[in-house]
Amino acid sequence: MVHGGSVSMKTGESDPLTQNYRRALGAIREIFRQVDCGLVPEVRNLLAAAQSLASAAVRDPAELLWLTINKDCDSYSFHHSVNVGILAMALSAAMGQPLAEVEEAGMAGFLHDLGKTKIDRDIVAKPGKLTEQEYDEMKRHAEYGAILIRLMEGVHSRVANGVLGHHIRFDRGGYPEWARERTFSAMAGIVAVADCYDATTTQRVYQPQMLPAQAVEEIRSQSGTSLDGGIVACFLELAGRFPVGSLVRLDSNEIAVVFTPSSDSRGAATVQLVRDSSGTALAEPVLLSLAQSGSCIVDLVEPLLQGEIACCI
């Protein structure tokens, strides 16, 4: 995993996935702004991005995962929202859900934290432990978000229900407490897994950043309690042997970042080479198909031992 205040991976200005990531990011910024102004948000741009990304997810769920390496601590809420939406779509597609449900899972992920706009910013941005009263207010973001989403033209009520239940927990020990007896679709559980994974792999003022492999183990540890075990199993298969963003060593002694994960024996489908076999940093990362090259991953690499590796795709 690349550490630092901002991480960016892109395949080029004209790449459709990159364009749709940015489109979703811009749309979410605007939706949050409109809610702050007391308006009912316009969601056409976000719906269009979700449709395109959902179609890509259905073709190949793992194809989307590299987009979620985009991290920006200065605009955490917006990047986190997009990343959770993308992870939710990839996971929904990997579970074999139809296109419409994949798109709705993405919308629920994009909008899962929208309710935080209704909570005092001093509480949302507080670096230390929340007081009991502050935590009770923070817990209301799921229901605040569901209320806002039900007002949006073109967004199905299933999306609102998915947002309402994304903190309810599989064992129903979560919140909102009044909704624990309600029936929630798999969408809520999908968003919960996506939210947990992206949050734990992002540096925040009150939480250290986990490496991708550590975050996968954290997801595994919550299977059957906080998180739905069936959904977790699908996520673990999707994440592969070495999750996207992992810094790895190839059998050629080259250092690379996992770009497209896989569960096969090579360890990944594609990687981005960042250091050559002698340890010299490459001027430009090189995308490499492990199957075509005949290479394989031999181990994870500790990022701090490699220094701040910039990975620009």
C-alpha positions in Angstrom: 0.0 0.0 0.0 1.3 3.4 -0.8 1.3 5.7 2.2 1.1 9.4 2.5 -1.5 12.2 2.4 -2.6 11.4 -1.1 -2.5 8.4 -3.3 -3.4 8.4 -7.0 -3.6 5.6 -9.5 -4.8 6.3 -13.0 -4.6 4.8 -16.4 -4.9 8.1 -18.3 -7.1 11.1 -18.7 -9.2 9.3 -21.4 -9.6 6.0 -19.5 -13.4 5.4 -19.1 -13.1 4.1 -15.6 -11.0 7.0 -14.5 -13.4 9.4 -16.1 -16.4 7.8 -14.3 -14.5 7.8 -11.0 -14.0 11.6 -11.4 -17.5 12.1 -12.5 -18.8 10.3 -9.4 -16.4 12.2 -7.2 -17.6 15.6 -8.6 -21.3 14.5 -8.4 -20.9 13.5 -4.7 -19.1 16.8 -3.9 -22.1 18.6 -5.5 -24.7 16.5 -3.7 -23.0 17.2 -0.3 -23.0 20.9 -1.1 -26.6 21.0 -2.1 -27.6 19.2 1.1 -25.6 21.8 3.1 -27.6 24.5 1.3 -30.9 22.8 2.3 -31.7 21.6 -1.3 -32.9 18.2 -2.5 -29.8 17.0 -4.4 -29.8 16.5 -8.2 -28.4 13.0 -8.8 -28.4 12.6 -12.6 -24.6 12.8 -12.9 -24.1 10.3 -10.1 -26.7 7.9 -11.6 -24.9 8.1 -15.0 -21.5 7.3 -13.4 -23.1 4.4 -11.4 -24.6 3.0 -14.6 -21.3 3.0 -16.4 -19.3 1.6 -13.5 -21.9 -1.1 -12.8 -21.7 -2.3 -16.4 -17.9 -2.6 -16.0 -18.3 -4.4 -12.7 -20.6 -7.0 -14.3 -18.1 -7.6 -17.1 -15.2 -8.1 -14.6 -15.7 -7.2 -10.9 -11.9 -7.1 -10.2 -11.4 -4.6 -13.0 -12.8 -1.8 -10.8 -10.8 -2.5 -7.7 -7.7 -0.5 -8.6 -9.8 2.7 -8.7 -10.2 2.4 -4.9 -6.6 3.0 -4.3 -7.4 6.7 -4.8 -7.0 8.2 -1.3 -7.0 11.8 -0.2 -6.9 12.6 3.5 -7.9 16.2 2.8 -11.2 15.2 1.2 -11.7 11.8 2.9 -15.5 11.9 2.9 -15.8 12.3 -0.9 -13.1 9.8 -1.9 -14.3 7.3 0.7 -17.9 7.6 -0.6 -16.8 6.9 -4.2 -14.6 4.0 -3.1 -17.3 2.4 -1.1 -19.6 2.6 -4.0 -17.1 1.0 -6.3 -16.3 -1.7 -3.9 -20.0 -2.4 -3.4 -20.5 -2.7 -7.1 -17.6 -5.0 -7.5 -18.8 -7.2 -4.6 -22.4 -7.2 -5.8 -21.3 -8.3 -9.3 -19.0 -10.9 -7.9 -22.0 -12.3 -6.0 -23.8 -12.8 -9.3 -26.4 -10.1 -8.7 -28.1 -8.6 -11.8 -27.0 -5.3 -13.3 -29.8 -3.3 -11.7 -28.9 -4.5 -8.2 -25.2 -3.9 -8.9 -26.0 -0.3 -9.8 -28.2 0.2 -6.7 -25.5 -1.3 -4.4 -23.1 1.3 -5.9 -25.6 4.1 -5.3 -26.0 3.0 -1.7 -22.2 3.0 -1.3 -21.8 6.4 -2.9 -24.5 7.8 -0.5 -23.9 5.8 2.6 -22.4 8.7 4.6 -24.6 11.5 3.2 -26.4 11.7 6.5 -23.3 13.1 8.1 -24.1 16.4 6.4 -26.9 16.7 9.0 -24.5 16.3 12.0 -22.4 19.0 13.5 -19.1 19.2 11.7 -17.2 19.5 15.0 -18.5 16.0 15.9 -17.9 14.5 12.4 -14.3 15.8 12.3 -13.4 15.3 16.0 -10.0 13.7 16.2 -10.5 12.1 19.7 -13.0 9.8 21.2 -16.6 11.0 21.0 -18.6 11.6 24.1 -21.6 9.3 24.6 -23.9 12.2 23.5 -21.8 12.9 20.4 -21.7 9.2 19.5 -25.5 8.9 19.8 -25.8 11.8 17.4 -23.2 10.3 15.0 -25.1 7.0 15.0 -28.1 8.9 13.4 -26.2 9.5 10.1 -27.6 6.2 8.7 -31.2 7.3 9.2 -30.5 10.9 8.2 -29.1 9.6 5.0 -32.0 7.3 4.3 -34.4 10.3 4.8 -32.4 12.4 2.3 -32.2 9.6 -0.3 -36.0 9.0 -0.2 -36.4 12.6 -1.5 -34.1 12.2 -4.5 -35.8 11.7 -7.8 -34.6 8.6 -9.7 -33.2 6.8 -6.7 -35.0 3.6 -5.7 -36.2 3.2 -2.1 -34.1 0.1 -1.9 -31.0 2.3 -1.9 -32.4 4.3 1.1 -33.0 1.0 2.9 -29.5 -0.2 2.2 -28.1 3.0 3.6 -30.3 2.8 6.7 -29.0 -0.7 7.4 -25.3 -0.4 6.7 -24.4 -0.2 10.4 -27.1 -2.6 11.7 -24.6 -5.4 11.8 -25.2 -9.0 10.8 -25.8 -10.0 14.5 -28.2 -7.0 14.8 -26.1 -5.4 17.5 -25.7 -2.2 15.5 -27.7 0.9 14.8 -30.2 2.5 14.4 -31.5 0.4 17.4 -35.2 0.9 16.3 -34.4 -0.8 13.0 -32.8 -4.0 14.4 -35.9 -6.1 13.7 -36.4 -4.9 10.2 -35.6 -7.1 7.2 -32.6 -5.7 5.1 -31.5 -7.0 1.7 -28.0 -8.1 0.9 -27.3 -4.5 -0.1 -26.9 -3.3 3.4 -24.4 -6.1 4.1 -22.5 -5.4 0.9 -22.1 -1.7 1.8 -21.0 -2.7 5.3 -18.2 -4.8 4.0 -17.1 -2.2 1.5 -17.3 0.6 4.1 -15.2 -1.4 6.6 -12.5 -2.2 4.0 -12.1 1.3 2.6 -12.2 2.9 6.0 -9.5 0.7 7.5 -7.2 1.1 4.5 -7.4 5.0 4.7 -5.3 7.1 7.0 -7.5 9.2 9.4 -6.7 11.5 12.3 -8.2 9.0 14.8 -7.3 5.7 13.1 -4.0 4.3 11.7 -4.1 3.0 8.2 -4.0 -0.8 7.6 -2.3 -2.4 4.8 -4.6 -4.2 2.3 -3.7 -7.7 3.6 -4.3 -6.5 7.2 -7.7 -5.1 6.2 -8.7 -8.3 4.6 -7.9 -10.2 7.8 -9.9 -7.6 9.7 -12.9 -8.3 7.4 -12.4 -12.0 7.9 -12.4 -11.6 11.7 -15.8 -9.9 11.7 -17.4 -12.6 9.6 -20.6 -13.9 11.3 -20.7 -11.1 13.8 -20.6 -7.5 12.4 -20.5 -8.8 8.8 -22.5 -11.4 6.9 -20.3 -14.5 6.5 -21.6 -15.3 3.0 -20.8 -11.8 1.8 -17.4 -11.9 3.5 -16.6 -15.1 1.7 -17.4 -13.5 -1.7 -15.3 -10.5 -0.7 -12.3 -12.7 0.2 -12.5 -14.4 -3.1 -12.7 -11.1 -4.9 -9.8 -9.6 -3.0 -7.6 -12.5 -4.1 -4.3 -13.8 -2.6 -2.8 -10.3 -2.6 -5.3 -7.5 -2.5 -5.2 -4.6 -4.8 -2.7 -1.9 -3.6 -0.5 -4.5 -1.9 3.3 -3.9 -2.4 4.8 -7.2 -3.5 8.0 -8.8 -4.6 8.1 -10.9 -7.9 10.2 -13.9 -8.5 12.3 -11.7 -10.7 13.1 -9.6 -7.5 11.2 -6.6 -9.0 8.9 -4.7 -6.7 5.3 -4.0 -7.8 1.9 -2.9 -6.6 -1.0 -5.2 -7.2 -3.3 -3.7 -9.8 -5.8 -6.5 -10.6 -6.1 -9.2 -7.9 -6.6 -12.8 -8.5 -6.9 -16.1 -6.5 -4.7 -18.0 -8.9 -1.2 -19.3 -8.2 0.5 -16.3 -9.7 -0.9 -14.1 -6.9 -2.5 -11.5 -9.1 -3.6 -10.8 -12.7 -1.7 -7.6 -13.3 0.7 -5.5 -11.3 2.4 -2.1 -11.6 6.2 -2.4 -11.5 7.8 0.3 -9.4 11.3 -1.0 -8.8 13.5 -3.0 -11.0 15.4 -6.2 -9.9 18.3 -4.1 -8.6 16.0 -2.1 -6.4 16.1 1.1 -8.5 12.8 3.0 -8.7 11.4 3.2 -12.1 10.8 6.7 -13.6 7.4 5.5 -14.7 5.5 2.5 -13.4 5.0 -0.3 -15.9 1.8 -2.3 -16.1 2.6 -6.0 -16.2 0.4 -9.1 -16.9 1.8 -11.9 -14.8 0.3 -14.6 -17.0 1.9 -13.1 -20.2 5.2 -12.4 -18.5 5.4 -15.8 -16.7 6.2 -14.0 -13.4 4.6 -14.6 -10.1 4.4 -13.0 -6.7 6.6 -14.5 -4.0 5.8 -12.3 -1.0 4.4 -9.1 0.4 6.9 -6.2 1.0 6.8 -3.8 3.9 6.2 -0.4 2.4 8.2 1.5 4.9 11.3 -0.5 3.9 10.8 0.7 0.4 10.3 4.4 1.3 7.5 6.5 -0.2 6.8 4.8 -3.5 4.7 7.0 -5.8 2.5 4.9 -7.9 0.9 6.8 -10.7 -1.1 4.6 -13.1 
